[in-house]
Amino acid sequence: MTNNFDANNTDRTPLRCIVCENVIPDAAWFARFKLGDGRVAACSPHCMEKFFDNKRECAAKVGVTLLADPPKTY
């Protein structure tokens, strides 16, 4: 069985957090965001922080390759 990271998915397959891969019950995600051509979800603020620290690894879970981080502007 494959993990469902597609936050646009409308079937009854349980949605999983893109970071920790835990099931997100009843669409109770902390954040849902665009990644590649689809949307993914994070289950908590902690997972959102971990996503920002490990974007490439998380993106690879859904077959998305991130080339470079955008320049930081302050």
Secondary structure, DSSP 8 states (H G I E B T S, - for coil): ---B--TT--SSS-EE-TTT--EEGGG--SEEEEETTEEEEESSHHHHHHHHHSHHHHHHTTT-----------
